[in-house]
């Protein structure tokens, strides 16, 4: 599905060197795998950035829980304690609206593009999966 969205907004003949991707991830267990992707993509000229924080409606930190579900890639990592043996961890938060205003709104197309595009303004696509907090953050 995500490929269809990218095709719709960027064209199926896009050059991924022209895209800039930011991944906001709260769970530190995933950082090594994501950083490996960042490094591999950089070798291909792709701009893919990891933000080690949780998107929020405030800057600060938030208590999260490792809910002992490593066999499921920690899909249960949550702001809710789900098991007695859950382990707490403080995760930094970024106020998403401020981050977008500072990092996305002022962006302009680079002077040199690798693909052939008809749009004059940069396109922004956001995919969010923040465990039910999407409305609060937005």
C-alpha positions as CSV (number, residue, x, y, z in Angstrom):
1,X,0.0,0.0,0.0
2,X,2.7,2.5,0.9
3,X,4.2,2.1,-2.6
4,X,0.9,3.1,-4.1
5,X,0.9,6.3,-1.9
6,X,4.5,7.1,-3.0
7,X,3.6,6.5,-6.6
8,X,0.6,8.8,-6.4
9,X,2.5,11.7,-4.8
10,X,6.0,11.3,-6.3
11,X,5.4,9.3,-9.5
12,X,6.3,5.7,-10.2
13,X,9.5,6.8,-12.0
14,X,10.8,8.8,-9.0
15,X,14.4,8.8,-8.0
16,X,14.6,8.0,-4.3
17,X,17.7,10.3,-3.9
18,X,15.2,13.1,-4.2
19,X,13.2,12.1,-1.2
20,X,13.9,12.9,2.4
21,X,12.5,10.5,5.0
22,X,12.3,11.0,8.7
23,X,11.5,8.0,10.9
24,X,10.4,8.9,14.5
25,X,10.8,5.8,16.7
26,X,10.2,5.6,20.4
27,X,11.4,2.1,21.0
28,X,15.2,1.9,21.6
29,X,15.1,-1.9,20.8
30,X,14.6,-0.9,17.1
31,X,17.3,1.7,16.9
32,X,20.1,-0.7,15.7
33,X,18.0,-2.1,12.8
34,X,16.8,1.3,11.8
35,X,20.3,2.8,12.0
36,X,21.6,-0.1,9.7
37,X,18.9,1.0,7.2
38,X,20.0,4.6,7.5
39,X,23.6,3.7,6.8
40,X,22.7,1.4,3.9
41,X,20.4,4.0,2.3
42,X,23.1,6.7,2.7
43,X,25.4,4.6,0.6
44,X,22.8,4.7,-2.2
45,X,22.5,8.5,-1.8
46,X,19.1,8.3,-0.1
47,X,18.3,10.7,2.7
48,X,16.7,8.7,5.6
49,X,16.9,10.0,9.1
50,X,16.2,8.4,12.5
51,X,14.7,10.5,15.2
52,X,15.1,8.7,18.6
53,X,12.0,10.0,20.3
54,X,8.3,9.8,20.5
55,X,6.1,12.2,18.7
56,X,4.0,14.1,21.2
57,X,2.1,17.3,21.9
58,X,4.9,18.5,24.1
59,X,8.7,18.4,24.4
60,X,10.0,16.4,27.3
61,X,9.8,12.7,28.1
62,X,7.2,10.0,28.5
63,X,7.1,6.8,30.4
64,X,7.0,3.7,28.1
65,X,6.9,0.0,28.9
66,X,8.8,-2.9,27.5
67,X,6.0,-5.4,27.9
68,X,8.1,-8.6,27.5
69,X,7.0,-9.5,24.0
70,X,10.3,-9.7,22.2
71,X,9.1,-12.7,20.2
72,X,6.7,-10.2,18.5
73,X,9.4,-7.6,17.8
74,X,8.0,-5.7,20.8
75,X,4.8,-4.7,19.2
76,X,3.5,-4.3,22.7
77,X,6.0,-1.5,23.5
78,X,3.6,1.0,24.9
79,X,2.8,3.9,27.2
80,X,0.6,1.3,29.0
81,X,1.9,-1.3,31.4
82,X,0.4,-4.6,30.1
83,X,2.1,-7.1,32.4
84,X,3.3,-7.3,35.9
85,X,6.9,-8.0,34.7
86,X,6.9,-5.0,32.3
87,X,10.0,-2.8,32.4
88,X,9.7,0.9,32.3
89,X,11.8,3.3,30.3
90,X,11.8,7.1,29.9
91,X,11.7,8.1,26.2
92,X,12.3,11.7,25.0
93,X,9.4,13.3,23.3
94,X,9.3,16.0,20.6
95,X,6.4,18.3,20.0
96,X,5.4,17.2,16.6
97,X,3.7,20.4,15.4
98,X,6.8,22.5,16.4
99,X,9.1,19.9,14.6
100,X,7.0,20.1,11.4
101,X,7.0,23.9,11.5
102,X,10.8,24.1,12.0
103,X,11.9,21.2,9.8
104,X,9.3,20.6,7.1
105,X,7.5,23.9,6.4
106,X,10.6,25.9,5.4
107,X,12.0,23.2,3.0
108,X,12.4,23.9,-0.6
109,X,13.2,21.7,-3.5
110,X,17.0,21.2,-4.0
111,X,18.5,23.0,-6.9
112,X,19.5,19.7,-8.5
113,X,17.0,16.9,-8.8
114,X,17.8,13.4,-10.0
115,X,14.2,12.6,-11.3
116,X,11.9,14.4,-13.7
117,X,9.0,16.0,-11.8
118,X,6.2,18.3,-12.8
119,X,5.3,19.6,-9.3
120,X,6.8,23.0,-8.4
121,X,6.4,22.6,-4.6
122,X,7.8,19.9,-2.4
123,X,5.4,17.1,-1.5
124,X,5.0,16.0,2.1
125,X,3.5,12.6,2.9
126,X,3.1,11.5,6.5
127,X,2.3,8.1,7.8
128,X,1.6,7.8,11.5
129,X,1.2,4.8,13.7
130,X,1.5,6.1,17.3
131,X,-0.8,3.7,19.1
132,X,-3.9,5.8,19.3
133,X,-2.2,9.1,20.0
134,X,-2.5,10.4,16.5
135,X,-5.3,12.9,17.3
136,X,-3.6,14.2,20.4
137,X,-0.3,14.8,18.5
138,X,-1.9,16.3,15.4
